[in-house]
Amino acid sequence: MSKILIRGAKVLGGEPQDVLIDGETIAEVGTGLSAEGAEVVEAGGKVLLPGLVDLHTHLREPGREDSETVLTGTRAAASGGYTAVFAMANTFPVADTAGVVEQVWRLGQEHGYCDVQPIGAVTVGLEGKKLAELGAMHDSAAGVTVFSDDGKCVDDAVIMRRALEYVKAFGGVVAQHAQEPRLTEGAQMNEGVVSAELGLGGWPAVAEESVIARDVLLAEHVGSRVHICHLSTAGSVEIVRWAKSRGIQVTAEVTPHHLLLTDELVRTYNPVYKVNPPLRTERDVHALREALADGTIDIVATDHAPHPHEDKDCEWAAAAMGMVGLETALSVVQETMVETGLLDWAGVADRMSVKPAQIGQATGHGRPVSAGEPANLTLVDTAYRGQVDPAGFASRSRNTPYAGRELPGRVTHTWLRGKATLVDGKLT
C-alpha cells in the first residue's frame, strides 16, 4: 500500500499542516511529518478539504450516452474535487427498478474515478401515477436511500404521501423537484420584468413555493424526510426556514448557478442560460446566499445536466434545459460565498461534503480530515484565477454558462480512498 505525504496544506482553510495517507486511510495529521518512501505532495498553502459529495448529478447512462456516461461524468467529478456523486433516475430506461440502479452502481464501481450512488425514481417511468419498486431498490446491491423523479415533480399529493410513508420504513428520503406543472405550462424563464419585456412565457416563483409548502406539511404529517432539490426563490427559503423552526425533517439544496446568475442573462437569448428551475432575480440570488450561509439551505448540489451541442445550439424555445456544473461548482462557491465573507472553508466543507454525505448516507464520505478517517480528499489552489475553457472539460458535454468567464480557485488533486484520481489538475 502506498504512502502519500501532503505537506503544508491548510486543512479546512486553517494553519498549514502535513497530512500522511497510508493506503486508504489518513494515518496522521500534524506538523513536521515524515514518512520513509512516501510520495510527497507540496501543497504550498493550498486548502485541503474532504472530498466533495454531489447529491444531484445527471450521468445520463443508460440511454443518453451522447450527453454523458458514468465514465465521463465521474472523470468530470474528480476534476471538480468530488469523490462521490448521486446519479439521478431520469435515464432511459428510467432507474425505477433494482436492475437499472444496480447497472449504474456497477458502472461506477468499474470506472473508479469517484463513488456513484444511484438515486431511484419515486414513480414508475417518472409518470407520477404508481410508486416504483422503492423497497427492492433499497434492498439491491446499490442500497438506494434517495428517491426522486427529478426533471418532473411528484405533483399528486397522495402519491407523495405514500412515498414518504414507504421510505420512512428504512430511513430513506424523497428528493422533490418542486414544480407545479399546471402553473408552468409553456414557461421559458422566470416570470417577472424580464419575461414581460422579452415576451417569453413566465415561470412563477409560486409554482415552486406551493409544492414545497405542501410537501413539508406532508413530511410533518407522516414523520418522514423530504429533501428539496435546486431551491431557487426567496419565498422558498422562507418556507423551508419556517418548516425547520417547527422541527419538520426537511433539507434543501441550492445550485452554484442559482448563487451567481440572474434572469437578466436571458436577454441574450443564449440557450446556455436555459435551466430548470430558471435563473431568478438578483433579490433571489442574495436570499439564497444568505440562506446557505445561515444553514436554512443545507447543501450545494450541482444539478450537473449535460446536453449535446445540437440540443443547446438552437433557438431558445427549442433548447433543452440544463447546465454542466461538476467542474466549476467549487469555483463558483468560492466567488459567491467565500470571497463575499459569507462562508469560510470549513463552511464550504460542511455544505459540499459533510451535509450531502449525511443526507444521502454516503458511508466514508464527508468525514473529518483526521487520523483514522478514509482518505477521500481534495486539494484546492484558492489563489488561482483563470478563464473557464469548456474545451478542457472532462465531461462529454460543454453546456456551461461560464465559458470565457474568470472564476477563482482550481482543484489540483483529488484522492479517493488514498488513490489519486487527479494530480496537478490532470486526471490519472
N, C-alpha and C positions, 0 to 999 in steps of 0.2 A: 504494500500500500504506500502511495506516495505522500510526501510531506510538502506543504507549501507554507512559507513564512511571508505574511503580508506585513511589511514594515512601514510604520509611520502613518497609519490610516486614522482619520478622525471618525471613530466609531459613533454613529448617530450624530455626527457633527461636533463631537466633543474634542477633548485634547487628544493629540496623536498617540496611538498605541500600536503595539505589534499584535498580530493575530496568527497563531500557529494552527494550521489544519493538518490533521493526521488521519489519512484515509477519508472516511465520510463525515468525520466529526471535528468540531473545534476542540483542540486539545488544551490551548492556553491563550489567555489574553493578558497582556501586561506591557511593560517597557523593557527594552534591552534584551528581548528574547533571542535565542539562537537555537538552531537545530541542525545537527550534522546531516549533510546530504539533502537538505530541504531546498526546493526551488524557491528563490527569493523574488518577491514582487515588491518593488519600491513604490509605495503608494504616494509618497511626497505630499502628504496633506490632503489627499482626496478623501471624500466621505464614504465610509463603509456602512452599508445598510443590509438588513436581512433581505433575502431575495424577494422581489416583488411578487404579488399574487393578484391576478386579474379575475374578478368574479363574472366578467361579461365579455366573452370573446366569441367571434364567429369564425370558425375554421373551415366552414363550407363543405368539408368532406364528411360523408359521401354526397355526390351528386353535382356539386359545382366546383370541381377541381380547376376549372378555368379561372376562378377567382382566387382560390387559396386551397392549400392542402394542409393536413396535420403537420407534415414536414416543414413546408414553407412558413406556416403560421407559428410553429414553435421556434423556428430559427429567428423569426421576427421578434418573438417574445424574449428570447435570450439576448438579442441585440438591444432590447429595451430594458434589460435588467430583471426580467421575470423568470422565476423558477417554477411557477405553477400557473396554469390558466384553466378556467372553467368554460367548456365549449357549449355554446347554445344549441338548442334542439332543432332549429329550423333548417335542417338538411334535407336531402332528397335521397332515400326516404327519410321522413321525419324520425327523430330519435324518440320514439314513443313505445319502444319495446326493449326488452333485455338484450336481444340480439344486436340491435343497432348501437346502443350505448356501449356494449362490450366491444364492438368493432372499433369505435372511436377510441376507447380506452386502450385497446391493444396497439393501435397505431401510435398512440402517444408513447407507450412503453417501448416500442421498437425504435422510434426515432431518437428519443433520449435528450433532446435539447431543453425540454422542461417537462414537468409532470402535467398530464392532461386529465382533468376530471370532467366527464360528460355531465351536462345538465339534461334531465329528462323532460319531455313535453308533459304538460298538465293534461291536455286532452288529445284524443286520437286525431292524428293528422293536423293538429293545431286548429281544428274546426270549431272548438268551443262547445261541442254537443255531448260528448261522452268522455268520462275520465279515462286516461291512458293507464297502462299497467304500472302504476306507481310502486306498488309493493314488489313486483317482480324486478323492476329496475333497481330498487334499493337492495334487494337480495342478490343481485347479479354480481359478477366479478368486479364490475365498475363501482359498486357501492354508492349509487346515486343518492344524494341528500338534498339537492337543489332541483326544483322543478319550475319550468317556465314555458309559456307559449310565446316568448319574446318575438317581436315582429307583429304579433297580434295580441289583443287584450282578452283576458278571460272576462268577458262582459256580462255573462249570465251569473247573477248573484247566487243562485242555487248551486251551480257547478263550482263556483269559487268557494262557497261554504263547505261543500263536500271535499274538495281538495285540501282545504285547511284541516278538516277533521281527520282525513286519511293520513296526512304526513305527520300530524301530531303524534301518532302511534309510535313512530320511530325517530322522532326529533328532527324531522326534515323541515324545509322551508319552501314556501311558494314565492317565487320572484315575479312580480306583476309588471307587465308593460301597461302602464296606466294611460289608456286612450279610449274614451267613449266613442265608438265607431260612428254613431249617428251624428255626433257633433263635428266630425272631421271628414265627412264625405266631400271629396273634391278638394280637400285642403292641400295647399302647396307650400305654405310658410306660416310663421307666427301671425296671428290675427292682431292687427294694430295699425299704426300710422303708415308704416312702410307698405304693408299689404294693400291698404286702401289706395295709396299713391301708385303702386305698381299694377293694381288690378288683378292680383293673384288671390286665389281662394285662401281664406284665413283659417288658421288652426288655433282656436281659442284656448287660453290657459285653463278655463273651466273644464275642458274635455279631459285634462289630466287630473285636475284637483278633485273633481267629483268622484272619480274612480278611487283615488287614494282615500278620500273621506269614507266611502262605503267600505273599503277593504280593511281599514284599521278598525272600524266598528265590528266587522265580521271576525277579525282576528281576536278582538277583545271578547266577543260573544263565545267563540269556540275555545279560547285559551291557547291559540296556536301562533306560529311565527309567520309573519309576512315581510317580504323584502321589496322595496320599491326600486325598480330599475330606472336608470337615467332621469332622475328628478330634474325638472328644468325651470320651474317658476317660483317666484317669491311666495305666491299663495300656497303652493305645495309644501314649502318649507314650514309655513305657519301651521299647517295641518299636522305634519309629522311632529313638530315641536309640541303641539297640544296633545297628540297621542302618546308621546313619550312621557309627558307630565302626568298622564293617567296610568302609567305603568303598562301600557299596551306593548306587546312584543313586536315592534316594528323597527326595521333597519332600512337605510336608504343609501343610494349611491348617486354620485354626480360624475359626468364625463369631463375629461380635460377640455373638450371643445366648448362645452357649456360654461366653463370657468373663464374662457378667454374671448370667444367670438360672439357677435351680436347679429340681429337680423338686418342691420344696415348693410352688411356684406351682400345680401341678396340683390341689392340694386345693380350689382354687376351681371346678374343673370347667369353667373358661373355655376353650373350644377354641382361643382365640388362642395358648395355650401348647402346643398340639399340633404337634410338629415331628419331622422325621426327619433325623438321629438325635435321640432325645428329649433333653429337658433332663436333665442328670445331677445329681450331688450337689455340695455345697459343696467337698468334697475334690477332685473332678474339676476344678471351676472354677479352684481355686488351682493345680492341677498344669498346667492349660492356660495360665494366665497366665505361670507361671514358664518353661514350655517355649517360649512365644512370645518371652519376654524373652531367653532364652539361645540362641535360634536353632534349637532342636530342631524346633519348628514354624516353617516358613519365612515364612508369609504369613497375612494376614487376608483372607477371602473372604466375601461377604455371604450366599450361597445365597438371594438375593432370590427369594422364592417367592410371587408374588401369587395370591390367590384371590378370586372374587366373594363378596359378602356372604352369599348363600344357602349357600355351601359351608363357611362358618365359623359362621354363626348357627344352630346346631343342636345336638343332643345330642353329647356328647364322642365316642362310639363312631362316629358317622356323619360326623364332621367331617374335612375334608381336612387333610393335614399341611403345614405351611409358614408362613413369616412374610416380610413385606416387610422390606427392610433397607438399600437403597441410600441412603436419605435420612437415616438415623440412624447408620450404621456408624462414621463418624469421631467422632461424639459419644460413642458407647459405648466406643470405643478410648481416647479422651481420659480418660473416667472410670475405666476399669478398668486402664489401662496407664500413662498419663502422670501422672495425679493420684495414683497409688499409688507413683510413682517407679520403676516397672519399665522404662519406656522414655522416652527423650527424643524430641523431634520429629524428629530425624534418624533415630531408630529407627523411628518411625511411617512416615516416608517410605520407608524400606527395606522394611518389611513390607507396606505398602499400595500401593506404586508400583514401586519398583526390582525387587524379587524377583518379584512376579507378572508383570511385563513380561518378565523374563528367562525364567521358566518357560514362558510362553506365546509367547515370541518375538514380542512386540508391538513392532515397529520404531518408533522415535521416541518411545516412552513410557518412563517410569521413568528418564529421563535427568537428569543434574545440572542444577541451576539456575545455569547459567553461559553466558558468551558463546558463540554459535555453535550452541547447542542449540535444538531445537524448543520453541516457546513453548506447551507444554502445562503449565498451572499452575493451582493452586487457592489462594485466599486465605481464611484461617480466623480468625474473631474468637473467640479462645480464652477471652476474659474473659466472653463471653455465657453466661447461664444462662436456660433457659426450658422451659416445659412442651411436650411433644410433642403437636401437634394434627394428627391424621390428615386432617382436613378440608382442610388446606393442602397435602397431598401432591400431587406431580405424577404419581405412579403412579396407575393406574386402580383399584387395589385399596387397601384400608385395613386389612388384617390385620396390624397392628403390635402387638407386646406392650408397647409403651412409651407408649400413649395416656395422656395425663394425667401422665406421669412427667417429672420435671425432669431434664434432661440438660445437660451443659456444651457449649459450642462451637457455632458456626454458620458454615457456609460462606457467604461473601458474594459471592465472584467465582470464576468458572471460565473459563479460556481454552483453547480447542482450536486449536492452531497459530495463536495470536495473535488468534483471533476469539473475542469474549466470548460465552459461552453462558449465563452467569449474571452479573448486575450488581446489587449491593446486595440480594442474596437473591432477586432476581426473574429468571425466565427471559427471555432476549431473544427 
